[in-house]
Amino acid sequence: LVADRLIRDVGETWPKLKKSERRAEVIRIVEKTKLDLLVAKAKEHSGDAGIRLLIEEKVAPAVIIERLEITEDKLRQVNAEMEKERAEKIRVINMLELVKDKSDEDKIKHLFDNNVSEESIIKITEFDRSAIDRAKQAMEAEMKEKQRLEEEAAARKKAEAEGPALEDIPPDQMLEYIASIREIFEFSDQEKEIRTMCQQSSIPKALVDIAVSEPEKLDELEKAAQG
């Protein structure tokens, strides 16, 4: 203990301090001085840093509350935050163990993918800022590429659902589609219902748009298809 070492060292100069009846008093003085220094240092910090310092130094809760003039709720809050941080540190260490054979970039990406904040990565790991920035840039590029592929897939799906353009519909199919549209007209004259039934019949959207906006053009298209 610090107090024991101090008594031994000082006792070389003042032997009386080594006597048992003096020992307890010296220890009390040393511990009080140490606590005073810790509290003074804690008060130099802003925010909750001073509270954290005393908690880490294992100062008794009641002493922290009294000397820093805080409430029990405040101490409880800081303790909970520190416990959460300790749990996160363990989680990060365990995740890094799973990818220990990967590159630093892949390790950082793995942490980001598992919802580890950039702040936690900086605090807990030994990765420097440049490595984190490179990993972020790589992830952004991957996200853009993923988005591009998804947009292309969505466009293809939409095109497939809408069917071919008017000029790409073979004459025989054009006649079949027009006949189907006329049958649908017999059931409804509401645009929404017409579109729904046309979609169910796999009629190309380009032809459906004409059917609901300019139905008279169907005759023209029919004649053109008949040759």
Solvent accessible surface area in square Angstrom, and as a share of the most:
residue,aa,sasa,rsa
1,L,157,0.78
2,V,76,0.44
3,A,1,0.01
4,D,42,0.22
5,R,122,0.44
6,L,74,0.37
7,I,4,0.02
8,R,126,0.46
9,D,85,0.44
10,V,38,0.22
11,G,3,0.03
12,E,123,0.55
13,T,91,0.53
14,W,153,0.54
15,P,90,0.57
16,K,131,0.55
17,L,47,0.23
18,K,95,0.40
19,K,103,0.44
20,S,93,0.60
21,E,124,0.56
22,R,123,0.45
23,R,93,0.34
24,A,73,0.57
25,E,82,0.37
26,V,20,0.11
27,I,54,0.27
28,R,130,0.47
29,I,86,0.44
30,V,17,0.10
31,E,81,0.36
32,K,111,0.47
33,T,68,0.40
34,K,92,0.39
35,L,42,0.21
36,D,47,0.24
37,L,119,0.59
38,L,26,0.13
39,V,4,0.02
40,A,54,0.42
41,K,106,0.45
42,A,2,0.02
43,K,126,0.53
44,E,142,0.64
45,H,82,0.37
46,S,98,0.63
47,G,74,0.71
48,D,37,0.19
49,A,42,0.33
50,G,5,0.05
51,I,9,0.05
52,R,59,0.22
53,L,29,0.14
54,L,0,0.00
55,I,30,0.15
56,E,114,0.51
57,E,82,0.37
58,K,181,0.77
59,V,20,0.12
60,A,51,0.39
61,P,84,0.53
62,A,74,0.57
63,V,42,0.24
64,I,2,0.01
65,I,41,0.21
66,E,128,0.57
67,R,76,0.28
68,L,30,0.15
69,E,155,0.70
70,I,31,0.16
71,T,87,0.50
72,E,110,0.49
73,D,96,0.50
74,K,60,0.25
75,L,8,0.04
76,R,139,0.51
77,Q,81,0.36
78,V,0,0.00
79,N,53,0.27
80,A,61,0.47
81,E,61,0.28
82,M,9,0.04
83,E,97,0.43
84,K,152,0.64
85,E,79,0.35
86,R,112,0.41
87,A,55,0.42
88,E,38,0.17
89,K,101,0.43
90,I,107,0.54
91,R,90,0.33
92,V,0,0.00
93,I,92,0.47
94,N,87,0.45
95,M,17,0.08
96,L,36,0.18
97,E,98,0.44
98,L,141,0.70
99,V,20,0.12
100,K,120,0.51
101,D,132,0.69
102,K,116,0.49
103,S,63,0.40
104,D,74,0.38
105,E,65,0.29
106,D,59,0.31
107,K,36,0.15
108,I,0,0.00
109,K,31,0.13
110,H,46,0.20
111,L,0,0.00
112,F,44,0.18
113,D,99,0.51
114,N,52,0.26
115,N,135,0.69
116,V,3,0.02
117,S,58,0.38
118,E,47,0.21
119,E,108,0.48
120,S,22,0.14
121,I,0,0.00
122,I,72,0.37
123,K,144,0.61
124,I,41,0.21
125,T,17,0.10
126,E,177,0.80
127,F,33,0.14
128,D,84,0.44
129,R,126,0.46
130,S,56,0.36
131,A,8,0.06
132,I,0,0.00
133,D,51,0.26
134,R,131,0.48
135,A,0,0.00
136,K,68,0.29
137,Q,116,0.52
138,A,25,0.20
139,M,41,0.18
140,E,98,0.44
141,A,60,0.47
142,E,89,0.40
143,M,120,0.53
144,K,145,0.62
145,E,75,0.34
146,K,114,0.48
147,Q,102,0.45
148,R,109,0.40
149,L,89,0.44
150,E,95,0.43
151,E,99,0.45
152,E,69,0.31
153,A,44,0.34
154,A,61,0.47
155,A,61,0.47
156,R,139,0.51
157,K,149,0.63
158,K,129,0.55
159,A,58,0.45
160,E,135,0.60
161,A,80,0.62
162,E,52,0.23
163,G,30,0.29
164,P,57,0.36
165,A,43,0.33
166,L,49,0.24
167,E,146,0.65
168,D,92,0.48
169,I,12,0.06
170,P,59,0.37
171,P,81,0.51
172,D,90,0.47
173,Q,77,0.34
174,M,12,0.05
175,L,56,0.28
176,E,112,0.50
177,Y,43,0.16
178,I,0,0.00
179,A,52,0.40
180,S,37,0.24
181,I,0,0.00
182,R,82,0.30
183,E,104,0.47
184,I,13,0.07
185,F,65,0.27
186,E,145,0.65
187,F,160,0.67
188,S,15,0.10
189,D,121,0.62
190,Q,103,0.46
191,E,93,0.42
192,K,168,0.71
193,E,88,0.39
194,I,8,0.04
195,R,78,0.28
196,T,61,0.35
197,M,51,0.23
198,C,0,0.00
199,Q,136,0.61
200,Q,139,0.62
201,S,57,0.37
202,S,87,0.56
203,I,9,0.04
204,P,3,0.02
205,K,86,0.37
206,A,34,0.26
207,L,0,0.00
208,V,8,0.04
209,D,45,0.23
210,I,25,0.13
211,A,1,0.01
212,V,36,0.21
213,S,79,0.51
214,E,66,0.30
215,P,61,0.38
216,E,111,0.50
217,K,78,0.33
218,L,4,0.02
219,D,69,0.36
220,E,109,0.49
221,L,38,0.19
222,E,40,0.18
223,K,144,0.61
224,A,78,0.60
225,A,18,0.14
226,Q,119,0.53
227,G,102,0.98
